[in-house]
Amino acid sequence: MDRYARWNALLEMLTDSGRVSVEGAAERLAVSQATIRRDFDQLAQQQMITRTRGGAVANGVSYDLPLRYKSAKHSAEKQRIGAAAAALVSPGTVVGLNGGTTSTEVARALAVRPDLNTSAEGAQLTVVTNALNIANELLVRSRMKVVVAGGVVRPKSFELVGPLGGALLREVTLDVALLGVDAVDPQLGAAAHHEGEAAMNSLMVARAKRVVVIADSSKLGGHAFARICPVDRMETLVTDSGAAPEVVAAFRAADVQVVCA
């Protein structure tokens, strides 16, 4: 287990229990107590946790982990979701794509589709994104047209938020918005932890003909602070095969097409 995967595991433990001891963490991760102490010290320096005698306690920030620490969580499911969501995209269309680990997998899947990587007239894909890492993924791996919304960077997600990006989004039309979310509920709709990200995502929804929400099964039925869109604005939900059948049924009852990858 590399350092980032170990840090992710430690932060998840703290999210679940609020407090973790050095001894308990070392036993669960099968590493030395000295390694856990160093990990706790480094996470505390980044203000991710608070060190205590013999362990650590969670800070509120642990519930909204930086992107680089989220990548190991549900990675196989996110790759399948990314491929399934990318399969919904047709050549020559304009796609809105926000930030996050699942959206990053969508971008990677789009980048390797040969029918989308062409400069032929009428076939080139245009991607509008407010995430710097996703723009970079597409620029170095594809021949697509990439449009980046402006704004202020959120270091946790690499997303640009604020009125500068909103001004651009209000002037474009999207064929489809592919949106990674922090939570999606069949009654409450899609939501994000951060209000700035939710506002940018809502603008993408407003400018899109179709809205596809991409979320692994751990986010289904969950709640987050700021709503992105109501469920009746969602055309499709792409999730993984671990989704509970009753939750899938609730989305379908709300006239949302559900794709389980």
N, C-alpha and C positions, 0 to 999 in steps of 0.2 A: 504494500500500500504506500503510494507516494505521499508527500507532505500535504498537498492540497486535498487529496482524498481523505487523509486522516483528519485534517482540520474540519472538513465538511462533516465527517462523522461525529467529531466532538461537538460541533455547533448543533447538530441534530439532537444529540443526547441532551444538551442543555435546553434546547427548545422543548423537548418532551418532559424533562423532569425539573428544570430550573436550577439544579445544582448537581455537580459531578465531582467525585473525588479522584485524585491522581491514581490511587490504587485501583479503583473500580474501572476507570477509563483504560488503564494499562492492561487489565485483565480482559476487558471486552475487545480491545483492538490487538491483543497479542503482541504488545511492544513493551519496552522497558519503562519503568516509572520516570527515569531520567528524560526519556524522549517526550513523555506526556508533560512533564514540567516545562521543558523548552517550548513545546507547542502552546501551552497555556500562557507562558510569558510573552510569546510573540503575538498571540491573539489579543492579549491584554494591551500590548503596546499599540495595536491598531484599534483599540477601544471596542472590540467585538465582544469581550467578556470582562468580568471583574474577577481578579484573583482573590482567593481566600486562603486561609491557612489549610494546606492539604488538598486544595482543589480549586474550583471556580464556580461562579454563578453567572446566569445569563443576563445580558443587557437586552433592552428592547430591540436593539438593532439585529439581534440574532433571528428575528422573525422575518427579516427582509435581507437575506444574505447577498453579498456582492456576487455578480455573475460568475466570477472565476471560481467561487466556492460551490456554486450550484451545479456545475457541469457534470459532476459525477453522480448526481441523484437521478434515478430513473433514466439513465442514459440510453439503455437499449430501447425502452419504450418511446423515448423522444425521437430516436432515429427512425423508428417505424412510423411514428406520427408525421415526422418531417417528410418522409417519402410519400406517404399517402396524401398529405396536403399538397405537395408539389405536383402530384398526378392530376389534381383538379385544375391546374393552370394550363391554358391553351396558348400556343404561339401567337405573337403579335398583340397580346393584351397588356394592360397597365395594372400592375399589382402593387398594393400597399402592404408593407411588412414592417411591423414594429420590432422592438427588441426582446431579449430573453433567450434562454437556452433552447427552448423548443423552436422558436422562430429562427434561431441560428441553424438548427438542423434542417428546417425548410429551405433556407438559403443555400445550404450545401447541396441539398437534393436538386434544387433548381439549377445550380451551377453545373451539374454533371449531365443534364439532359441535353443531348445533342440537337434536338429539334428546337430548343430554345436559344441555343448558342449560335446564332447566325445573324449576319448583317443583311440578309436578303430583305428586300423591300416588303413590308407587310408582315414579316415573320419575327422581327426582333422584339424581344420582351423588354418592357420598361418596368423597373422596380423603383417605387418611391418608398423611402425608408427614413426613419428618424433615429436609426441606431448606427453608430460609427463602425462597430465591429462587423455588422452585417454588410454595410457598404464595402468594407475592406474585403470580406469574404468573396463578394460578387465581382469586385474589380480585378482581383488577382486570379480568379478561377473561371471567369466567363467573359463573353463578349456582349453582355447585355448593356442596355442603357440604364444607368443608375442615377437617380435623383435623390439628393439628400436634403431633408428639411433642416432649417437652421434652428438655433436655440442654445440653451445652456446645457452642458453635459452633466448628466447624473453619473458619477463614477461607479456606482453599484451596478448599473445596467448598460452603461455606454449609450444611453438614449439621450437625445436632445429634446428639451422641453421648453415651454414658454412661448410668448407671443410671436417671436421671429419665425419659428417653424409653423405656427398656426397661420401666419399670413400666406405662406406658400401653399399649405394644404387647402386653403379656401379657394385657390385658383386652379386646382387640378380636378380631374375626374378619374376615378379608379374603376376598373372593371370588377375587381375583386379585392377585398381587404382580408389578409390572412393575419389574424391577431392572436398572439400569445397572451395569456391572461394569468393572473394570480388565483382567481377563483371564478367558477361559473356554476350557476344554480338555475334549475328549470323554472323557478318562480322569480328570482331576483335578477337574473341575467348575468352578464360578464362584468368583472370588477378587477381593479388593481390596488395594490397597497399604497401607491403614491399618487396623489391627486394630479400632479403635473403630467405623469405618464398617462393617467386615465383621460385627461383633457385632450392630449394629442391623439390618443387612440379613438376617442369619441369623434374627433374631426375626421379621421380616416373613415369611420363608419358613415358619417354624414355625406362623404364624398364618394362612397362606394355603391355600385349597383348590387353587389353581392357581398355578404359578410360570412366569413368562415372563421370560427373560433377553434384554436388548436390548444389542447390542454391534456396533460396526462391524467390518468384516472384519480390520482391523489387530490386533484383540484376540483373534481366534480362534487357539487353539493356544498362547496365551501363558501365562505364569506370573506370579503376584503373591504377596505375602507371606502374606496371611491368607485362608483359605477361607471362602466364604459358604455354599455348599451343594454336595453331591455331584451328579454328573450325573443320577443316577436320581431326583432331586427336581425336575428341570427338565421341564416339559411341552413348552415351546416355546422356540425360539431365533429371535429376529428380528435379521437382519443385512442386509448389502447385497450387491448382485450381484457385488462383487469377491471374495467368499469363494471360496477354493480348492475345487474340486469334491471332492477327496479328504478335506478337512476336513469339508465338509458331509456327505459319505457316512459319515464316522466318527460324527458326531452322530446321524444317522438310524439307524445300526446300534446306537446306544445307546438307541433308542426315543425320541429327541427330535425333535419336529416342527420343521422348519427353514423359516422364511419368509425369502426373499431379496427385499428391496425394491429 
